[in-house]
């Protein structure tokens, strides 16, 4: 699995072992054009033998999609289609705040916070699901 915390400037990344036991924050990706992002993510997906993507959606306190959630949804779907991978969505309403608290990363601009948030998303997905769905079906 590869989890993505999609932001406007960076994408936080996290992966897990094949059994889903341990989650590892990976170096964040500085955002560029989609084709550039894809050229950086394809080798990572192949190297890690990813079976699916988990993408965080920043919903508001009522569980409704925010403007950023719509951006994340479009980006995640486009990426899953380009990589031919199934996709699962996770509510990331407080993931950045929780990651900052857990790892003391308040104010971080290096990308560590983004990847720590992606790791929390992946942990949440491993605990709660949902099952990834083929991107073409979304």
C-alpha positions as CSV (number, residue, x, y, z in Angstrom):
1,X,0.0,0.0,0.0
2,X,1.0,3.6,-0.6
3,X,-0.7,6.3,1.3
4,X,-0.8,9.9,0.0
5,X,-1.4,13.1,1.9
6,X,-2.0,15.3,-1.1
7,X,-1.2,19.0,-0.7
8,X,-0.8,21.9,-3.1
9,X,3.0,22.0,-2.6
10,X,3.9,18.5,-1.4
11,X,2.6,15.0,-1.2
12,X,3.3,13.2,2.0
13,X,4.0,9.5,1.4
14,X,3.9,6.4,3.6
15,X,4.0,2.7,2.9
16,X,3.6,-0.5,4.8
17,X,5.1,-4.0,4.7
18,X,3.2,-6.7,2.7
19,X,1.3,-7.9,5.8
20,X,0.3,-4.4,6.8
21,X,2.0,-4.7,10.2
22,X,4.5,-1.8,10.1
23,X,3.9,1.6,8.5
24,X,6.8,3.8,7.4
25,X,6.8,7.5,6.5
26,X,8.6,8.0,3.2
27,X,10.2,11.2,1.9
28,X,7.6,13.6,0.7
29,X,7.3,14.5,-2.9
30,X,7.5,18.2,-4.0
31,X,4.6,18.8,-6.2
32,X,5.1,19.7,-9.9
33,X,3.0,19.1,-13.0
34,X,1.1,15.8,-12.9
35,X,3.4,14.2,-15.4
36,X,6.4,15.0,-13.3
37,X,4.7,13.7,-10.1
38,X,3.8,10.5,-12.0
39,X,7.4,10.0,-13.2
40,X,8.6,10.2,-9.6
41,X,5.8,8.0,-8.2
42,X,5.9,5.2,-10.8
43,X,9.3,3.9,-9.7
44,X,8.3,4.0,-6.1
45,X,5.1,2.1,-6.7
46,X,7.1,-0.5,-8.7
47,X,9.9,-0.8,-6.1
48,X,7.5,-1.2,-3.2
49,X,5.2,-3.5,-5.2
50,X,2.2,-1.5,-4.3
51,X,-1.1,-3.2,-4.6
52,X,-3.3,-0.1,-4.0
53,X,-3.3,3.6,-3.1
54,X,-4.8,5.2,0.0
55,X,-5.6,8.9,-0.4
56,X,-6.6,11.3,2.4
57,X,-9.6,13.5,1.9
58,X,-9.8,16.5,4.2
59,X,-13.4,16.6,5.1
60,X,-14.8,19.3,7.4
61,X,-16.0,18.7,10.9
62,X,-19.4,17.6,9.6
63,X,-17.9,15.1,7.2
64,X,-18.5,17.2,4.1
65,X,-15.9,17.5,1.4
66,X,-13.8,20.7,1.5
67,X,-12.4,22.4,-1.6
68,X,-9.1,20.7,-0.9
69,X,-10.9,17.4,-0.6
70,X,-12.2,17.8,-4.1
71,X,-8.7,18.5,-5.3
72,X,-7.4,15.4,-3.5
73,X,-10.2,13.3,-5.0
74,X,-9.4,14.4,-8.5
75,X,-5.7,13.9,-8.0
76,X,-6.0,10.5,-6.4
77,X,-8.4,9.2,-9.1
78,X,-6.1,10.5,-11.9
79,X,-3.1,8.9,-10.2
80,X,-4.8,5.6,-9.6
81,X,-5.9,5.4,-13.2
82,X,-2.4,6.3,-14.5
83,X,-0.9,3.6,-12.2
84,X,-3.7,1.1,-12.8
85,X,-4.1,0.6,-9.1
86,X,-7.2,0.4,-6.9
87,X,-7.9,3.2,-4.6
88,X,-9.3,3.8,-1.1
89,X,-10.3,7.1,0.5
90,X,-9.6,8.0,4.2
91,X,-11.0,11.0,6.0
92,X,-8.0,13.1,7.0
93,X,-9.9,15.7,8.9
94,X,-7.2,16.0,11.7
95,X,-4.3,14.0,10.4
96,X,-1.8,16.8,10.0
97,X,-2.6,18.2,13.5
98,X,-2.4,14.6,15.0
99,X,0.9,14.0,13.2
100,X,2.3,17.3,14.4
101,X,1.3,16.5,18.0
102,X,2.7,12.9,17.9
103,X,6.0,13.8,16.3
104,X,6.5,17.4,17.5
105,X,6.4,18.7,13.9
106,X,4.4,21.9,14.4
107,X,5.4,24.4,11.7
108,X,7.4,21.9,9.7
109,X,7.9,22.8,6.1
110,X,10.4,20.1,5.2
111,X,7.8,17.5,4.2
112,X,8.2,15.4,7.3
113,X,4.8,16.5,8.6
114,X,3.2,15.6,5.3
115,X,4.6,12.1,5.4
116,X,3.8,11.7,9.1
117,X,0.2,12.5,8.2
118,X,0.3,10.0,5.4
119,X,1.5,7.4,7.8
120,X,-1.4,8.1,10.1
121,X,-3.8,7.8,7.2
122,X,-2.3,4.4,6.3
123,X,-2.6,3.3,9.9
124,X,-6.2,4.4,10.0
125,X,-6.9,2.6,6.7
126,X,-5.2,-0.6,7.9
127,X,-7.5,-0.5,11.0
128,X,-10.8,0.6,9.5
129,X,-10.7,0.1,5.7
130,X,-12.5,0.5,3.3
131,X,-11.5,-2.0,0.7
132,X,-9.7,-0.4,-2.3
133,X,-11.9,-0.1,-5.4
134,X,-10.7,-0.2,-9.0
135,X,-10.2,3.4,-10.1
136,X,-12.3,2.8,-13.3
137,X,-15.3,2.0,-11.1
138,X,-15.1,5.4,-9.2
